Amino acid sequence: MSGLDYETVARFAQQAGTLYFGAIFFAGLTYALWPSRRETFRRMSQLPLEDDHDEHV
């Protein structure tokens, strides 16, 4: 039998997927919490609370 049986490939895929998810999550968290982006996110967080002056039908 070769060294690439189902269990080996499944274990590798699980571990690689976990590492990939962790890297993407950390990159997104870093982007969101970067100090220079604080004002941008603060303004965006207030957008749903602002009144619309346009008439929507």
PDBQT receptor file of N, H, CA, C and O in Angstrom, charges set to zero:
ATOM      1  N   MET A   1       0.833  -1.177   0.000  1.00  0.00    +0.000 N 
ATOM      2  CA  MET A   1       0.000   0.000   0.000  1.00  0.00    +0.000 C 
ATOM      3  C   MET A   1       0.884   1.251   0.000  1.00  0.00    +0.000 C 
ATOM      4  O   MET A   1       1.982   1.237   0.556  1.00  0.00    +0.000 OA
ATOM      5  N   SER A   2       0.411   2.312  -0.615  1.00  0.00    +0.000 N 
ATOM      6  H   SER A   2      -0.481   2.323  -1.067  1.00  0.00    +0.000 HD
ATOM      7  CA  SER A   2       1.204   3.548  -0.629  1.00  0.00    +0.000 C 
ATOM      8  C   SER A   2       0.998   4.310   0.675  1.00  0.00    +0.000 C 
ATOM      9  O   SER A   2       0.121   3.966   1.468  1.00  0.00    +0.000 OA
ATOM     10  N   GLY A   3       1.790   5.324   0.891  1.00  0.00    +0.000 N 
ATOM     11  H   GLY A   3       2.502   5.603   0.247  1.00  0.00    +0.000 HD
ATOM     12  CA  GLY A   3       1.706   6.112   2.113  1.00  0.00    +0.000 C 
ATOM     13  C   GLY A   3       0.558   7.102   2.125  1.00  0.00    +0.000 C 
ATOM     14  O   GLY A   3       0.312   7.753   3.141  1.00  0.00    +0.000 OA
ATOM     15  N   LEU A   4      -0.153   7.225   1.005  1.00  0.00    +0.000 N 
ATOM     16  H   LEU A   4       0.047   6.695   0.180  1.00  0.00    +0.000 HD
ATOM     17  CA  LEU A   4      -1.251   8.189   0.922  1.00  0.00    +0.000 C 
ATOM     18  C   LEU A   4      -2.595   7.475   1.003  1.00  0.00    +0.000 C 
ATOM     19  O   LEU A   4      -3.337   7.436   0.022  1.00  0.00    +0.000 OA
ATOM     20  N   ASP A   5      -2.904   6.922   2.145  1.00  0.00    +0.000 N 
ATOM     21  H   ASP A   5      -2.301   6.953   2.942  1.00  0.00    +0.000 HD
ATOM     22  CA  ASP A   5      -4.216   6.328   2.305  1.00  0.00    +0.000 C 
ATOM     23  C   ASP A   5      -5.207   7.401   2.765  1.00  0.00    +0.000 C 
ATOM     24  O   ASP A   5      -4.822   8.545   3.009  1.00  0.00    +0.000 OA
ATOM     25  N   TYR A   6      -6.450   7.035   2.878  1.00  0.00    +0.000 N 
ATOM     26  H   TYR A   6      -6.763   6.106   2.680  1.00  0.00    +0.000 HD
ATOM     27  CA  TYR A   6      -7.507   8.004   3.185  1.00  0.00    +0.000 C 
ATOM     28  C   TYR A   6      -7.265   8.730   4.505  1.00  0.00    +0.000 C 
ATOM     29  O   TYR A   6      -7.427   9.947   4.584  1.00  0.00    +0.000 OA
ATOM     30  N   GLU A   7      -6.881   7.994   5.530  1.00  0.00    +0.000 N 
ATOM     31  H   GLU A   7      -6.749   7.005   5.466  1.00  0.00    +0.000 HD
ATOM     32  CA  GLU A   7      -6.695   8.603   6.852  1.00  0.00    +0.000 C 
ATOM     33  C   GLU A   7      -5.586   9.659   6.836  1.00  0.00    +0.000 C 
ATOM     34  O   GLU A   7      -5.709  10.703   7.476  1.00  0.00    +0.000 OA
ATOM     35  N   THR A   8      -4.516   9.387   6.112  1.00  0.00    +0.000 N 
ATOM     36  H   THR A   8      -4.416   8.539   5.592  1.00  0.00    +0.000 HD
ATOM     37  CA  THR A   8      -3.402  10.326   6.022  1.00  0.00    +0.000 C 
ATOM     38  C   THR A   8      -3.823  11.607   5.314  1.00  0.00    +0.000 C 
ATOM     39  O   THR A   8      -3.527  12.710   5.775  1.00  0.00    +0.000 OA
ATOM     40  N   VAL A   9      -4.511  11.452   4.195  1.00  0.00    +0.000 N 
ATOM     41  H   VAL A   9      -4.752  10.557   3.820  1.00  0.00    +0.000 HD
ATOM     42  CA  VAL A   9      -4.956  12.619   3.438  1.00  0.00    +0.000 C 
ATOM     43  C   VAL A   9      -5.991  13.403   4.229  1.00  0.00    +0.000 C 
ATOM     44  O   VAL A   9      -5.950  14.633   4.233  1.00  0.00    +0.000 OA
ATOM     45  N   ALA A  10      -6.917  12.725   4.899  1.00  0.00    +0.000 N 
ATOM     46  H   ALA A  10      -6.949  11.726   4.895  1.00  0.00    +0.000 HD
ATOM     47  CA  ALA A  10      -7.943  13.401   5.689  1.00  0.00    +0.000 C 
ATOM     48  C   ALA A  10      -7.318  14.167   6.852  1.00  0.00    +0.000 C 
ATOM     49  O   ALA A  10      -7.711  15.299   7.132  1.00  0.00    +0.000 OA
ATOM     50  N   ARG A  11      -6.361  13.563   7.521  1.00  0.00    +0.000 N 
ATOM     51  H   ARG A  11      -6.041  12.643   7.294  1.00  0.00    +0.000 HD
ATOM     52  CA  ARG A  11      -5.694  14.236   8.642  1.00  0.00    +0.000 C 
ATOM     53  C   ARG A  11      -4.949  15.481   8.155  1.00  0.00    +0.000 C 
ATOM     54  O   ARG A  11      -5.009  16.537   8.784  1.00  0.00    +0.000 OA
ATOM     55  N   PHE A  12      -4.246  15.342   7.025  1.00  0.00    +0.000 N 
ATOM     56  H   PHE A  12      -4.197  14.484   6.514  1.00  0.00    +0.000 HD
ATOM     57  CA  PHE A  12      -3.527  16.490   6.467  1.00  0.00    +0.000 C 
ATOM     58  C   PHE A  12      -4.506  17.602   6.081  1.00  0.00    +0.000 C 
ATOM     59  O   PHE A  12      -4.247  18.772   6.361  1.00  0.00    +0.000 OA
ATOM     60  N   ALA A  13      -5.623  17.252   5.445  1.00  0.00    +0.000 N 
ATOM     61  H   ALA A  13      -5.833  16.301   5.217  1.00  0.00    +0.000 HD
ATOM     62  CA  ALA A  13      -6.600  18.254   5.029  1.00  0.00    +0.000 C 
ATOM     63  C   ALA A  13      -7.207  18.966   6.232  1.00  0.00    +0.000 C 
ATOM     64  O   ALA A  13      -7.436  20.175   6.178  1.00  0.00    +0.000 OA
ATOM     65  N   GLN A  14      -7.471  18.245   7.310  1.00  0.00    +0.000 N 
ATOM     66  H   GLN A  14      -7.285  17.264   7.354  1.00  0.00    +0.000 HD
ATOM     67  CA  GLN A  14      -8.020  18.858   8.515  1.00  0.00    +0.000 C 
ATOM     68  C   GLN A  14      -7.024  19.828   9.141  1.00  0.00    +0.000 C 
ATOM     69  O   GLN A  14      -7.386  20.941   9.522  1.00  0.00    +0.000 OA
ATOM     70  N   GLN A  15      -5.795  19.411   9.242  1.00  0.00    +0.000 N 
ATOM     71  H   GLN A  15      -5.500  18.507   8.932  1.00  0.00    +0.000 HD
ATOM     72  CA  GLN A  15      -4.781  20.265   9.846  1.00  0.00    +0.000 C 
ATOM     73  C   GLN A  15      -4.482  21.482   8.978  1.00  0.00    +0.000 C 
ATOM     74  O   GLN A  15      -4.354  22.595   9.490  1.00  0.00    +0.000 OA
ATOM     75  N   ALA A  16      -4.370  21.277   7.671  1.00  0.00    +0.000 N 
ATOM     76  H   ALA A  16      -4.474  20.373   7.256  1.00  0.00    +0.000 HD
ATOM     77  CA  ALA A  16      -4.099  22.393   6.770  1.00  0.00    +0.000 C 
ATOM     78  C   ALA A  16      -5.274  23.354   6.750  1.00  0.00    +0.000 C 
ATOM     79  O   ALA A  16      -5.076  24.569   6.711  1.00  0.00    +0.000 OA
ATOM     80  N   GLY A  17      -6.486  22.836   6.776  1.00  0.00    +0.000 N 
ATOM     81  H   GLY A  17      -6.647  21.849   6.808  1.00  0.00    +0.000 HD
ATOM     82  CA  GLY A  17      -7.668  23.691   6.803  1.00  0.00    +0.000 C 
ATOM     83  C   GLY A  17      -7.744  24.524   8.068  1.00  0.00    +0.000 C 
ATOM     84  O   GLY A  17      -8.119  25.695   8.023  1.00  0.00    +0.000 OA
ATOM     85  N   THR A  18      -7.390  23.926   9.192  1.00  0.00    +0.000 N 
ATOM     86  H   THR A  18      -7.086  22.975   9.228  1.00  0.00    +0.000 HD
ATOM     87  CA  THR A  18      -7.382  24.661  10.455  1.00  0.00    +0.000 C 
ATOM     88  C   THR A  18      -6.342  25.780  10.428  1.00  0.00    +0.000 C 
ATOM     89  O   THR A  18      -6.613  26.896  10.870  1.00  0.00    +0.000 OA
ATOM     90  N   LEU A  19      -5.164  25.480   9.914  1.00  0.00    +0.000 N 
ATOM     91  H   LEU A  19      -4.944  24.573   9.555  1.00  0.00    +0.000 HD
ATOM     92  CA  LEU A  19      -4.122  26.508   9.819  1.00  0.00    +0.000 C 
ATOM     93  C   LEU A  19      -4.523  27.615   8.855  1.00  0.00    +0.000 C 
ATOM     94  O   LEU A  19      -4.275  28.791   9.122  1.00  0.00    +0.000 OA
ATOM     95  N   TYR A  20      -5.142  27.245   7.734  1.00  0.00    +0.000 N 
ATOM     96  H   TYR A  20      -5.344  26.290   7.518  1.00  0.00    +0.000 HD
ATOM     97  CA  TYR A  20      -5.598  28.228   6.752  1.00  0.00    +0.000 C 
ATOM     98  C   TYR A  20      -6.667  29.135   7.366  1.00  0.00    +0.000 C 
ATOM     99  O   TYR A  20      -6.597  30.356   7.228  1.00  0.00    +0.000 OA
ATOM    100  N   PHE A  21      -7.648  28.547   8.040  1.00  0.00    +0.000 N 
ATOM    101  H   PHE A  21      -7.705  27.555   8.152  1.00  0.00    +0.000 HD
ATOM    102  CA  PHE A  21      -8.692  29.333   8.697  1.00  0.00    +0.000 C 
ATOM    103  C   PHE A  21      -8.088  30.266   9.739  1.00  0.00    +0.000 C 
ATOM    104  O   PHE A  21      -8.469  31.433   9.821  1.00  0.00    +0.000 OA
ATOM    105  N   GLY A  22      -7.158  29.765  10.529  1.00  0.00    +0.000 N 
ATOM    106  H   GLY A  22      -6.848  28.817  10.463  1.00  0.00    +0.000 HD
ATOM    107  CA  GLY A  22      -6.515  30.596  11.552  1.00  0.00    +0.000 C 
ATOM    108  C   GLY A  22      -5.766  31.771  10.941  1.00  0.00    +0.000 C 
ATOM    109  O   GLY A  22      -5.811  32.880  11.473  1.00  0.00    +0.000 OA
ATOM    110  N   ALA A  23      -5.078  31.538   9.830  1.00  0.00    +0.000 N 
ATOM    111  H   ALA A  23      -5.042  30.637   9.398  1.00  0.00    +0.000 HD
ATOM    112  CA  ALA A  23      -4.335  32.614   9.177  1.00  0.00    +0.000 C 
ATOM    113  C   ALA A  23      -5.274  33.673   8.610  1.00  0.00    +0.000 C 
ATOM    114  O   ALA A  23      -5.026  34.869   8.761  1.00  0.00    +0.000 OA
ATOM    115  N   ILE A  24      -6.354  33.237   7.956  1.00  0.00    +0.000 N 
ATOM    116  H   ILE A  24      -6.555  32.266   7.833  1.00  0.00    +0.000 HD
ATOM    117  CA  ILE A  24      -7.317  34.185   7.400  1.00  0.00    +0.000 C 
ATOM    118  C   ILE A  24      -8.007  34.959   8.516  1.00  0.00    +0.000 C 
ATOM    119  O   ILE A  24      -8.200  36.169   8.396  1.00  0.00    +0.000 OA
ATOM    120  N   PHE A  25      -8.383  34.281   9.601  1.00  0.00    +0.000 N 
ATOM    121  H   PHE A  25      -8.226  33.299   9.699  1.00  0.00    +0.000 HD
ATOM    122  CA  PHE A  25      -9.022  34.948  10.733  1.00  0.00    +0.000 C 
ATOM    123  C   PHE A  25      -8.087  35.986  11.344  1.00  0.00    +0.000 C 
ATOM    124  O   PHE A  25      -8.508  37.107  11.628  1.00  0.00    +0.000 OA
ATOM    125  N   PHE A  26      -6.829  35.625  11.547  1.00  0.00    +0.000 N 
ATOM    126  H   PHE A  26      -6.487  34.714  11.316  1.00  0.00    +0.000 HD
ATOM    127  CA  PHE A  26      -5.862  36.549  12.139  1.00  0.00    +0.000 C 
ATOM    128  C   PHE A  26      -5.630  37.751  11.225  1.00  0.00    +0.000 C 
ATOM    129  O   PHE A  26      -5.495  38.875  11.708  1.00  0.00    +0.000 OA
ATOM    130  N   ALA A  27      -5.581  37.527   9.905  1.00  0.00    +0.000 N 
ATOM    131  H   ALA A  27      -5.691  36.614   9.512  1.00  0.00    +0.000 HD
ATOM    132  CA  ALA A  27      -5.403  38.634   8.964  1.00  0.00    +0.000 C 
ATOM    133  C   ALA A  27      -6.594  39.580   9.011  1.00  0.00    +0.000 C 
ATOM    134  O   ALA A  27      -6.419  40.798   8.992  1.00  0.00    +0.000 OA
ATOM    135  N   GLY A  28      -7.797  39.035   9.072  1.00  0.00    +0.000 N 
ATOM    136  H   GLY A  28      -7.940  38.045   9.087  1.00  0.00    +0.000 HD
ATOM    137  CA  GLY A  28      -8.991  39.879   9.162  1.00  0.00    +0.000 C 
ATOM    138  C   GLY A  28      -9.048  40.640  10.467  1.00  0.00    +0.000 C 
ATOM    139  O   GLY A  28      -9.417  41.814  10.483  1.00  0.00    +0.000 OA
ATOM    140  N   LEU A  29      -8.697  40.005  11.543  1.00  0.00    +0.000 N 
ATOM    141  H   LEU A  29      -8.398  39.051  11.531  1.00  0.00    +0.000 HD
ATOM    142  CA  LEU A  29      -8.688  40.662  12.852  1.00  0.00    +0.000 C 
ATOM    143  C   LEU A  29      -7.649  41.777  12.891  1.00  0.00    +0.000 C 
ATOM    144  O   LEU A  29      -7.909  42.857  13.422  1.00  0.00    +0.000 OA
ATOM    145  N   THR A  30      -6.484  41.516  12.331  1.00  0.00    +0.000 N 
ATOM    146  H   THR A  30      -6.273  40.639  11.899  1.00  0.00    +0.000 HD
ATOM    147  CA  THR A  30      -5.442  42.536  12.271  1.00  0.00    +0.000 C 
ATOM    148  C   THR A  30      -5.895  43.727  11.436  1.00  0.00    +0.000 C 
ATOM    149  O   THR A  30      -5.683  44.877  11.820  1.00  0.00    +0.000 OA
ATOM    150  N   TYR A  31      -6.520  43.449  10.294  1.00  0.00    +0.000 N 
ATOM    151  H   TYR A  31      -6.692  42.514   9.983  1.00  0.00    +0.000 HD
ATOM    152  CA  TYR A  31      -7.037  44.529   9.435  1.00  0.00    +0.000 C 
ATOM    153  C   TYR A  31      -8.071  45.370  10.188  1.00  0.00    +0.000 C 
ATOM    154  O   TYR A  31      -8.032  46.599  10.128  1.00  0.00    +0.000 OA
ATOM    155  N   ALA A  32      -8.981  44.724  10.886  1.00  0.00    +0.000 N 
ATOM    156  H   ALA A  32      -9.013  43.725  10.935  1.00  0.00    +0.000 HD
ATOM    157  CA  ALA A  32     -10.061  45.442  11.560  1.00  0.00    +0.000 C 
ATOM    158  C   ALA A  32      -9.571  46.240  12.768  1.00  0.00    +0.000 C 
ATOM    159  O   ALA A  32     -10.128  47.292  13.082  1.00  0.00    +0.000 OA
ATOM    160  N   LEU A  33      -8.552  45.755  13.434  1.00  0.00    +0.000 N 
ATOM    161  H   LEU A  33      -8.100  44.901  13.180  1.00  0.00    +0.000 HD
ATOM    162  CA  LEU A  33      -8.101  46.414  14.664  1.00  0.00    +0.000 C 
ATOM    163  C   LEU A  33      -6.865  47.289  14.468  1.00  0.00    +0.000 C 
ATOM    164  O   LEU A  33      -6.325  47.812  15.443  1.00  0.00    +0.000 OA
ATOM    165  N   TRP A  34      -6.411  47.458  13.240  1.00  0.00    +0.000 N 
ATOM    166  H   TRP A  34      -6.850  47.033  12.448  1.00  0.00    +0.000 HD
ATOM    167  CA  TRP A  34      -5.244  48.295  12.982  1.00  0.00    +0.000 C 
ATOM    168  C   TRP A  34      -5.559  49.729  13.396  1.00  0.00    +0.000 C 
ATOM    169  O   TRP A  34      -6.609  50.246  13.016  1.00  0.00    +0.000 OA
ATOM    170  N   PRO A  35      -4.689  50.392  14.162  1.00  0.00    +0.000 N 
ATOM    171  CA  PRO A  35      -4.996  51.721  14.695  1.00  0.00    +0.000 C 
ATOM    172  C   PRO A  35      -5.354  52.771  13.638  1.00  0.00    +0.000 C 
ATOM    173  O   PRO A  35      -6.189  53.634  13.907  1.00  0.00    +0.000 OA
ATOM    174  N   SER A  36      -4.768  52.727  12.479  1.00  0.00    +0.000 N 
ATOM    175  H   SER A  36      -4.090  52.026  12.260  1.00  0.00    +0.000 HD
ATOM    176  CA  SER A  36      -5.061  53.753  11.474  1.00  0.00    +0.000 C 
ATOM    177  C   SER A  36      -6.455  53.588  10.876  1.00  0.00    +0.000 C 
ATOM    178  O   SER A  36      -6.950  54.512  10.230  1.00  0.00    +0.000 OA
ATOM    179  N   ARG A  37      -7.091  52.459  11.068  1.00  0.00    +0.000 N 
ATOM    180  H   ARG A  37      -6.689  51.709  11.592  1.00  0.00    +0.000 HD
ATOM    181  CA  ARG A  37      -8.437  52.222  10.532  1.00  0.00    +0.000 C 
ATOM    182  C   ARG A  37      -9.534  52.517  11.549  1.00  0.00    +0.000 C 
ATOM    183  O   ARG A  37     -10.715  52.382  11.230  1.00  0.00    +0.000 OA
ATOM    184  N   ARG A  38      -9.178  52.909  12.742  1.00  0.00    +0.000 N 
ATOM    185  H   ARG A  38      -8.218  53.019  13.001  1.00  0.00    +0.000 HD
ATOM    186  CA  ARG A  38     -10.147  53.129  13.819  1.00  0.00    +0.000 C 
ATOM    187  C   ARG A  38     -11.213  54.150  13.434  1.00  0.00    +0.000 C 
ATOM    188  O   ARG A  38     -12.404  53.902  13.626  1.00  0.00    +0.000 OA
ATOM    189  N   GLU A  39     -10.805  55.272  12.903  1.00  0.00    +0.000 N 
ATOM    190  H   GLU A  39      -9.838  55.473  12.748  1.00  0.00    +0.000 HD
ATOM    191  CA  GLU A  39     -11.763  56.324  12.545  1.00  0.00    +0.000 C 
ATOM    192  C   GLU A  39     -12.697  55.865  11.426  1.00  0.00    +0.000 C 
ATOM    193  O   GLU A  39     -13.890  56.169  11.454  1.00  0.00    +0.000 OA
ATOM    194  N   THR A  40     -12.178  55.152  10.464  1.00  0.00    +0.000 N 
ATOM    195  H   THR A  40     -11.209  54.905  10.441  1.00  0.00    +0.000 HD
ATOM    196  CA  THR A  40     -13.010  54.650   9.364  1.00  0.00    +0.000 C 
ATOM    197  C   THR A  40     -14.092  53.714   9.887  1.00  0.00    +0.000 C 
ATOM    198  O   THR A  40     -15.257  53.842   9.512  1.00  0.00    +0.000 OA
ATOM    199  N   PHE A  41     -13.717  52.780  10.747  1.00  0.00    +0.000 N 
ATOM    200  H   PHE A  41     -12.771  52.676  11.052  1.00  0.00    +0.000 HD
ATOM    201  CA  PHE A  41     -14.700  51.842  11.288  1.00  0.00    +0.000 C 
ATOM    202  C   PHE A  41     -15.671  52.542  12.231  1.00  0.00    +0.000 C 
ATOM    203  O   PHE A  41     -16.836  52.151  12.306  1.00  0.00    +0.000 OA
ATOM    204  N   ARG A  42     -15.225  53.555  12.945  1.00  0.00    +0.000 N 
ATOM    205  H   ARG A  42     -14.279  53.872  12.884  1.00  0.00    +0.000 HD
ATOM    206  CA  ARG A  42     -16.137  54.292  13.816  1.00  0.00    +0.000 C 
ATOM    207  C   ARG A  42     -17.209  54.998  12.986  1.00  0.00    +0.000 C 
ATOM    208  O   ARG A  42     -18.389  54.969  13.335  1.00  0.00    +0.000 OA
ATOM    209  N   ARG A  43     -16.791  55.637  11.879  1.00  0.00    +0.000 N 
ATOM    210  H   ARG A  43     -15.833  55.660  11.596  1.00  0.00    +0.000 HD
ATOM    211  CA  ARG A  43     -17.766  56.298  10.997  1.00  0.00    +0.000 C 
ATOM    212  C   ARG A  43     -18.722  55.286  10.386  1.00  0.00    +0.000 C 
ATOM    213  O   ARG A  43     -19.928  55.528  10.334  1.00  0.00    +0.000 OA
ATOM    214  N   MET A  44     -18.203  54.167   9.926  1.00  0.00    +0.000 N 
ATOM    215  H   MET A  44     -17.224  53.971   9.968  1.00  0.00    +0.000 HD
ATOM    216  CA  MET A  44     -19.065  53.143   9.324  1.00  0.00    +0.000 C 
ATOM    217  C   MET A  44     -20.053  52.571  10.327  1.00  0.00    +0.000 C 
ATOM    218  O   MET A  44     -21.170  52.209   9.959  1.00  0.00    +0.000 OA
ATOM    219  N   SER A  45     -19.652  52.485  11.593  1.00  0.00    +0.000 N 
ATOM    220  H   SER A  45     -18.744  52.778  11.892  1.00  0.00    +0.000 HD
ATOM    221  CA  SER A  45     -20.554  51.935  12.600  1.00  0.00    +0.000 C 
ATOM    222  C   SER A  45     -21.735  52.863  12.870  1.00  0.00    +0.000 C 
ATOM    223  O   SER A  45     -22.771  52.415  13.361  1.00  0.00    +0.000 OA
ATOM    224  N   GLN A  46     -21.591  54.139  12.557  1.00  0.00    +0.000 N 
ATOM    225  H   GLN A  46     -20.749  54.503  12.159  1.00  0.00    +0.000 HD
ATOM    226  CA  GLN A  46     -22.674  55.093  12.782  1.00  0.00    +0.000 C 
ATOM    227  C   GLN A  46     -23.617  55.224  11.587  1.00  0.00    +0.000 C 
ATOM    228  O   GLN A  46     -24.682  55.827  11.722  1.00  0.00    +0.000 OA
ATOM    229  N   LEU A  47     -23.263  54.685  10.436  1.00  0.00    +0.000 N 
ATOM    230  H   LEU A  47     -22.398  54.195  10.327  1.00  0.00    +0.000 HD
ATOM    231  CA  LEU A  47     -24.092  54.809   9.242  1.00  0.00    +0.000 C 
ATOM    232  C   LEU A  47     -25.522  54.290   9.424  1.00  0.00    +0.000 C 
ATOM    233  O   LEU A  47     -26.447  54.964   8.973  1.00  0.00    +0.000 OA
ATOM    234  N   PRO A  48     -25.756  53.152  10.046  1.00  0.00    +0.000 N 
ATOM    235  CA  PRO A  48     -27.145  52.691  10.194  1.00  0.00    +0.000 C 
ATOM    236  C   PRO A  48     -27.998  53.609  11.079  1.00  0.00    +0.000 C 
ATOM    237  O   PRO A  48     -29.227  53.575  11.008  1.00  0.00    +0.000 OA
ATOM    238  N   LEU A  49     -27.357  54.409  11.894  1.00  0.00    +0.000 N 
ATOM    239  H   LEU A  49     -26.359  54.436  11.952  1.00  0.00    +0.000 HD
ATOM    240  CA  LEU A  49     -28.095  55.274  12.812  1.00  0.00    +0.000 C 
ATOM    241  C   LEU A  49     -28.412  56.644  12.234  1.00  0.00    +0.000 C 
ATOM    242  O   LEU A  49     -29.203  57.394  12.808  1.00  0.00    +0.000 OA
ATOM    243  N   GLU A  50     -27.805  56.974  11.106  1.00  0.00    +0.000 N 
ATOM    244  H   GLU A  50     -27.164  56.366  10.640  1.00  0.00    +0.000 HD
ATOM    245  CA  GLU A  50     -28.042  58.275  10.494  1.00  0.00    +0.000 C 
ATOM    246  C   GLU A  50     -29.391  58.302   9.786  1.00  0.00    +0.000 C 
ATOM    247  O   GLU A  50     -29.852  57.289   9.259  1.00  0.00    +0.000 OA
ATOM    248  N   ASP A  51     -30.015  59.478   9.782  1.00  0.00    +0.000 N 
ATOM    249  H   ASP A  51     -29.640  60.300  10.210  1.00  0.00    +0.000 HD
ATOM    250  CA  ASP A  51     -31.281  59.647   9.080  1.00  0.00    +0.000 C 
ATOM    251  C   ASP A  51     -31.023  59.778   7.594  1.00  0.00    +0.000 C 
ATOM    252  O   ASP A  51     -30.068  60.425   7.162  1.00  0.00    +0.000 OA
ATOM    253  N   ASP A  52     -31.895  59.149   6.821  1.00  0.00    +0.000 N 
ATOM    254  H   ASP A  52     -32.670  58.624   7.171  1.00  0.00    +0.000 HD
ATOM    255  CA  ASP A  52     -31.850  59.313   5.375  1.00  0.00    +0.000 C 
ATOM    256  C   ASP A  52     -32.661  60.539   5.002  1.00  0.00    +0.000 C 
ATOM    257  O   ASP A  52     -33.798  60.694   5.447  1.00  0.00    +0.000 OA
ATOM    258  N   HIS A  53     -32.091  61.398   4.200  1.00  0.00    +0.000 N 
ATOM    259  H   HIS A  53     -31.167  61.271   3.838  1.00  0.00    +0.000 HD
ATOM    260  CA  HIS A  53     -32.811  62.574   3.758  1.00  0.00    +0.000 C 
ATOM    261  C   HIS A  53     -33.513  62.331   2.423  1.00  0.00    +0.000 C 
ATOM    262  O   HIS A  53     -34.307  63.152   1.965  1.00  0.00    +0.000 OA
ATOM    263  N   ASP A  54     -33.209  61.201   1.816  1.00  0.00    +0.000 N 
ATOM    264  H   ASP A  54     -32.564  60.534   2.189  1.00  0.00    +0.000 HD
ATOM    265  CA  ASP A  54     -33.864  60.859   0.538  1.00  0.00    +0.000 C 
ATOM    266  C   ASP A  54     -35.188  60.169   0.838  1.00  0.00    +0.000 C 
ATOM    267  O   ASP A  54     -35.326  59.436   1.818  1.00  0.00    +0.000 OA
ATOM    268  N   GLU A  55     -36.156  60.428  -0.036  1.00  0.00    +0.000 N 
ATOM    269  H   GLU A  55     -36.044  61.023  -0.831  1.00  0.00    +0.000 HD
ATOM    270  CA  GLU A  55     -37.446  59.757   0.080  1.00  0.00    +0.000 C 
ATOM    271  C   GLU A  55     -37.354  58.386  -0.575  1.00  0.00    +0.000 C 
ATOM    272  O   GLU A  55     -37.006  58.275  -1.751  1.00  0.00    +0.000 OA
ATOM    273  N   HIS A  56     -37.662  57.362   0.173  1.00  0.00    +0.000 N 
ATOM    274  H   HIS A  56     -37.946  57.451   1.127  1.00  0.00    +0.000 HD
ATOM    275  CA  HIS A  56     -37.687  56.009  -0.387  1.00  0.00    +0.000 C 
ATOM    276  C   HIS A  56     -39.133  55.581  -0.519  1.00  0.00    +0.000 C 
ATOM    277  O   HIS A  56     -39.929  55.716   0.410  1.00  0.00    +0.000 OA
ATOM    278  N   VAL A  57     -39.453  55.068  -1.677  1.00  0.00    +0.000 N 
ATOM    279  H   VAL A  57     -38.806  54.958  -2.432  1.00  0.00    +0.000 HD
ATOM    280  CA  VAL A  57     -40.838  54.623  -1.902  1.00  0.00    +0.000 C 
ATOM    281  C   VAL A  57     -40.905  53.131  -1.808  1.00  0.00    +0.000 C 
ATOM    282  O   VAL A  57     -41.979  52.550  -1.965  1.00  0.00    +0.000 OA
TER     283      VAL A  57
